[in-house]
Amino acid sequence: MAVTALGAVGGVPPASAQTPGVKILSSHPLVTAVYLDRADVATSPVAYSRVADAGATVVRFTLYWAQVAPASKPASWNPSDPADPNYNWGTFDQQIQQAVAHGLEPLVTLMAAPLWAQQSPPAADFLNSRLPDPKAFGQFATAVATRYSGTFQGLPRVRFWQAWNEPNISLYLIPQLVNGQPVSPAWYRKLLNSFADAVHAVHSDNVIIAAGLAPFRDITQEVVDQDKDWGPLSFMRSLLCLSASLKPTCADPVKFDIWAAHPYTSGGPTHHAVLPNDVSLGDLPKVQQTLAAAVRAGHVRSRGPVGLWVTEFSWDTNPPDPKGVPAMLARRWVAEGLYRMWTNGVSLVTWLMLRDDPLSSSFLQSGLYYQGSTLAADRPKPLLAAFRFPVVGLRAAGSGVYVWGRTPAGIQGSVIVERRTSGPWRRLGTLQADAYGIFQSIYQVPYSGYVRARLVGQTASSPPFALADVPDQFFNPFGEDTLLEPPKK
């Protein structure tokens, strides 16, 4: 998967499909990934088999700088050398090897600076960092990219590299603002540019992924007191040297190949965030517009056309979370959510997570699997089938039913599209899934009943998708009590 093969800004029509009356759009890739964010899961062969069975071809990992690097800065060492004895790589080699052995491409996020690489006073929380040293971050990136360059001690190559996670909120990078003025965007620009130079120096065709911005404003009291709407678009415009009207404000270049967003939503697949600078699924056109403006202004330095990825997304489900999205509604929303992201030019979507966390100790019940007594005993959720083989049927522009789908793992092949009302399934037609596994067509039939698709020669089919207008509903992201965005007025 080359960068250009995964889509580029401006290569996809605007999100006209966000409104009723959709039409056939130019095709482009939709790669799916799963985020293995727990070490016990990421070291199990069962996990990788299940990621592959889910139709994903990419697996996302996080490598924590503070866990790999020494706790205290050594008097003498080479931080750019992956063989330096002061580094402790733990089980990460095993994770990369397992992923590649199962035919999955690793996507690695680097974050969380050691205390000695932060400005004083360093952040108290392990995940957080206070203005990390860009030079030291670049040296660490050199060590990691070299270790997984494909030529080091027989370890596999990693091509997809992300600099930090959600740097627009105080959970991961501080300070965000000082005296009401943005600080984190300019500092993240230094981190990102140092990271990009280091990773590209190892392999010029490595892919640099920026940001992965949190979807909602920073609700830390210190930030709210300075700016009640410090949202991802605020951070993005400042980083990319753009005003609120998307006019250039400076000329400091930013180096990356892919922009990443985390467009969690308090509702369904077309839901808009409450605040103007927040980004839920329905607001992805704003991200595209901002990114395109930065590219036009020459503020982005990339090795190819700039792509748009979602490196984290999910819905909590009920069960097990009583405040999550009902399981069957979540199945529908997953299929349509993938479609809506695709219409907005997103070419890779990463699901958080493989299995639910325990309800008693975590607010994350967004797994593809219900948690059992062991990983092997986990049960698949209804939404897993929609993630693997998403098919939607929507009102077509003009008349009829627009059907869109993506085959498992994006494979090419013949697909039979069927519709059912009150009787048995009846064939609407046979389509050819393209090089990206995408198929779409408009059928002149009433907008009622259900549609589904199945690959020729296989008995398995996509989940049925109801031909009905389902109203948006409110569900607080992750089902937790704390509102991540204010109520609508």
N, C-alpha and C positions, 0 to 999 in steps of 0.2 A: 504493500500500500504506500505509494509515493504521496508526498504532500499534495501535489496537484490532483491526484486521483481521489482525494478525500474532500473535494469541493473547495470553492474559493468565494470570497466576498464579491458580490456583484454577478456571480455566475448563475443565480437562481432568481426567478421573478419575485417581487415583493409578496407579502403574505396576503394576497387576495383571497386565499382559501380560509382566512380566519373568519369570514362571514358566510352566511348561508348562500348557497348557489355556487359551489366550487366547480373548478374546471381542471382539465388535464394540464399539468405543468411539465416543463423540461425535466428529464430525469437527472439524478445525481446520486452519489453513494449515501447509504445509511448504515454505517458500521455500528454494532452494539458491543458494549463492554460491561464488565461487572467489577465493582470495587471490592477487593478483598482487604478489608480494613482491620481485621483482627488476626493477630499472629497465629493463634491456634488454628484458625481456619486456613490461613495462607500457607501452612506447612503440611496440609493434608492432601494426598492425591485425590480423595473423594471430591474436594472442593473444585479442583481443576476439571475433573470429568463433568461435574455439574455445570460449570461455567460454559464448557464446550457444548453440552447438551442443551443449554439455554439458547443456542444459536449465536452466542457471542464469539468474537474472534480476537478480542483485546481484553486484557486484565489489568486493572489499575492497582498499583501499590504506592504506599508512602514510605520513604526512607527518611528517618528522623536524624538529622545532622548531629544533634546532641547525644544520641544513643551510639552512634558510630565513632564520633570523635572522642578524644580524651576529655575527662572532666576538667582538668587543668591544662593550660597550654604548656607543652613541654619546652624545655630550654633549647632543645635541639631536635628538629624533626623536619620531614618534607611532607607538608600537607597535600601536595599535588600528586603524591605517589601512593597508589592504592596498596602497595606492598609494605608501606611504613608500618612497623610493629605497634605504633600507638593507636592505629585504627582497630576497631572490633566490628567486623561485618556480621557477626551473629548468624542468623539463619537466612539472611537475605540472598546469598548465593543459591541456596536450596529453593527459595521461592522463584527466582528467575529461571532456574533449571527446570522446575516443575512446570511452569507456564509454557516454556518453549517445547518441552517434551509432549505436552498435550495440544500442540498446534496453536497456541495462543501467543499474541504479541504483547509484551509488557509495555505498560505506560507507567513511568516512575515519577512521582512527585517528591521533590526535596524541600524540607522545611525544618523549623524548630532549631534555632541556633544554640550552641553551647554557651554557657554564661560568659566565658572569656571572649566570645566573638560579638557580644552585645555592648551597647553603651551603658554607662552606669546611671542609675541602678538597674541591673538586669531585671527582666520580667520574672515575677514570682512563680508563674505557672509554666510547666514544662512545654506546653504547646505554643506558648506565646514568646515573642522576642521583641526586645527594644532596639530598634535601629541596628540590625545586624551589620557586621563589617562586610561591605560588598567584595573587597579583595579576598577575604578569607572564604566567603561563599563561592567565589569563582575557583579558588584553589580546591575546595571540597568537590565542586562540580567536575573539575578536571580529574580528580582521583576516581570519582564514581563513573564518569563516562569512559575513562580509560579501563577501569576494571571490567566494564561490560561493553567493551569495544569489539568483542569477538576474537581478540588476539591475546588475551590475558589469561594464562593458566587454564585454558580450555573452557572458560566460561562463555555463555552465549552473548550475543550482541543485543543491546537495547537501543532502539532508534527514537522512541517517543519520550521526551523529557519535559517535565513541568516545573517551573520555578515558583515554589511556595503554594500555599492553599489559602484562599479567601483573604488576601492581604488588605481588603477594604474594611475589615472589622477588627475591633480590639481584642478579639479572642486569639488572634494569630500575629498581629503586628501593631506595636504601639510606639509613639503616640500617633493617633490618626490626625488630630488637629492640635494646634497650639495657638492660643489667643485668637481662636476663630478661623485660623488659616490652615489649609491642608499641609500636612507634613508627609504622611505615608505615601502618597502617589509619587512624589519626587524621589523619595528614598527607595521605593520599590523599583523605580526606573533604573537606579544604580545597581540594585541587586540583579534585576532581570538582564541588563546589558552585560554585566560581568559574567553571569551564568551563561548567556547565549554565546559570548566570545569563547568561553572555556569549552562548552559542549560542542560547538561547531569546529573548534580547533582539533578535536579528536576525530570527528567525521563530519565533513562539510554537509552531508545530507542528513545528519541528525535533525530531528524535528523539535523545535522549541515552542512550548506551549505556555502562554502567559495567563496569569491571573486565576481563573476559576473563581470568579467573584461570588460572594454570598449574595442572595437575592434581595435582602431587605436592609433597611437602614441600620446603622450601629445603634443599639439601644443602651449602650453603656452610659451611665449618668453623666460622666465627664464629657462625652461627645454630644449627648442630647442638649446639655447646657450651652454648648457652643453652636450647634447646628442640628435642629430638629429633623432635618431631612438629609443627613449625610448617608446617601444611598450608593449603590454600585455604579449608577450612571454619573454621580458626582465624582467618584474616584476615577472612573474611566476617562471622563473628559479632562480632568486635571492631569492624569498620567499621559494622555495623548496630546496635551497642549491644545485643547479646544475649549471655547466658551460654551455657554448654555445654548447659543444659537449655532454651534458647531463651526465657529470661525477660529482661525489660528490665534493662539495667545502667546506662543513661544515656538521655538524651532528645535527643541531638544529631541533627538530621534530615540525611538524605542525599538529594540531588536527582538522580534519573535516571528514565528511562522503561523501559529494558530492562536486565535483568541478563544478563551474558554469562559463559560458562564455556568452558574448553578441555579436555574430558573424555577426553584420550588414555588409552589402556589398554594394559596388558601382556598382554592376551589379546583375547578376542572381544567381541561386542556386548553380552553380559550380564555381563562381567567386573567384579568389585569390586576396588577398590584395596586394598592390604595394610593400610595405616594408616587409622585411623578418621577422620582429618581430611583425607584425600586424596579426590579425586573423579575416578573413571573412569566409563565409560558406565553401569555398574551402580549407581552411587551418585548419579545425578541426582535420585532422590527426596529425598535429604538436602538438596540445593540448593533444591528446591521447598519443602520444609518450613521451611527457614531463611528463605527469602525471604517465604513466607506469614506467618511469625511476625513478621517486621519490618514488613510491611504492616499486620497487625492491630494492632501496637503503635503505629502512626502514625509510624514512624521513616523512612518513605520518602515523599518529595515528588515526585509524578509528574504529568504532564499527562494521564494516562489510566490504564487498567488496566496494571499492570506485566507486561511480557512476559519470556520466557526465550529467549535465543539462544545458539547455539554459534558463536563468531566464529573458531574455528580447530579443525580436527580432521583426522586422516588416519591411514593406516597406510603404512609403508614396504613395498615389495614386492620379492620375489625372483622373477625378476631385476628390477633389477640388484644389489640389496643382498643378499648371500648370507645375511644374518641377518634379512632381512625376511620378511613373510608370503608364502607361495607365491601366485603370481598368481591362480590360480583360487579359492583359499580367500578371498583378499582381495575378489574379486568378490562372493562370497556375503556376506562380512562387511559390505561397503559397503551392500548392499541391506537387510540386517537391522539394521545400525547406524542407518540413516536411520529405519527403522520404530521401533526402540527409543527413539530421541530423540523422535520424534513422540509416542509413547505417554506420554512424560514431560513433555509440554507445550512442548517446544522447537518454535518456529515458523520459525526460520531456522538453516541449517547451512552453514558456510563450510569448503570443502575447501582444505587446504594441500597441494599447490600445483598449478600447471598442468603443469609439466614437471619431470622429475627434475634435480637438481643432479648434477654429475660425482661419481662415487664416490671419485675420487682426492683431492677437495678439500672434500667436504661430507658430512655424515651424513644429508642430506635427499634421500631417493629415494621421495618420496610423491606424485609427480606423477600427473596423469591421463594423461600421455603419457610414454613413454620418450624420453629426449633423443637427438636425431639430430645430424647435423653442423650443421644450422641449425634454427630454429624450424619452418620449413615442412616440414622433413624428419622431424620427430618422428613416432613411431608411437603410436597409441592403445593403452592398456593394457586388458586385459579388464574391469577395474573401472570404466572410463569408462562402459560401457553400463549398469551397475548404478546409477551415480550419475545418469545421465540418465533412466533409466526403471526405478526400483526396484520389484520385486515380490517378496513373500515368501509362503511357504506354511508354516503352523505347525499344530501340533495344536490343534484347537478345544476349548473348554470343553465337556464332555459327550462329543461324538463328532464325527468329520468333520474337514475341513480348512478352516482359516481362511486366506483369501487377502486380502492387503492390497497396495495399490500406489499410486504417484503418477505421473501422466502427465508427459512431458517439459514443463518450464516450467510445470507445474501447470495445463494447459489443460483446459477442459471437453470432454466428448465421450463417445461410446459406446466401451466397451472389451470386447473378447472375451477371456474367460478360458479357457485350455485346459490339459489335463492329458495327460501321456504316461507309459505304463508301458513295455511292450516294443515296441509298435507305433507307429503314427502319432499325431500330436497329435489329441485329441478335445475338442470344445467342452464346457465345463462350464456356460457361460451368458454372457450379455451384461449388463454393468453400466454405469451412468452415472457417470462421474467428476464429482464435485461442483464447486462454484465454486472449490475449492482444488486441483482435479485429483486428489483422493483418492477411491479406490474400495475397498470391502471387502465380503466376504460369507463365509458358511460353506456349504460343500458337503459333502453326506453321501456321501463317497467314501473309500476306504481311504487311509491315510497312507503312501503309497508312490509312487514314480515322480517326476515333475517337474511343476511348474506354470509357466506363463508368461502374459503378456497382450500384446495388440496393439490398437492404436487402429483402429477401423473406418475403412476407406478408405485405410489405409496398410499397406505390406508390412512395415515394420520392427516388431520385437517386443522385449519385454524379454528379458533373459537368462533362461534356464531356472533355476528354483530347486528344488533337490533336496528332496523330502519325506523328510527323514532327520534324526535328532538328531545334530548334529555336536558332539563334545566340545570344551570350551574348551582352548586351547593357549597356552603362554607364548611371547611374542615381546617382547623388550625394545623399548620405544618408540624409533623411528627406527633400530633395529637396532644402535645403538652399544654399545660395551663397558661404559660407565659405567652402573651400575644406577641408575635414577631413583627406585626404591623398593626397600626391603629385600626379601630372599626371604621367602616365606611360611614360617611356623613349622610 
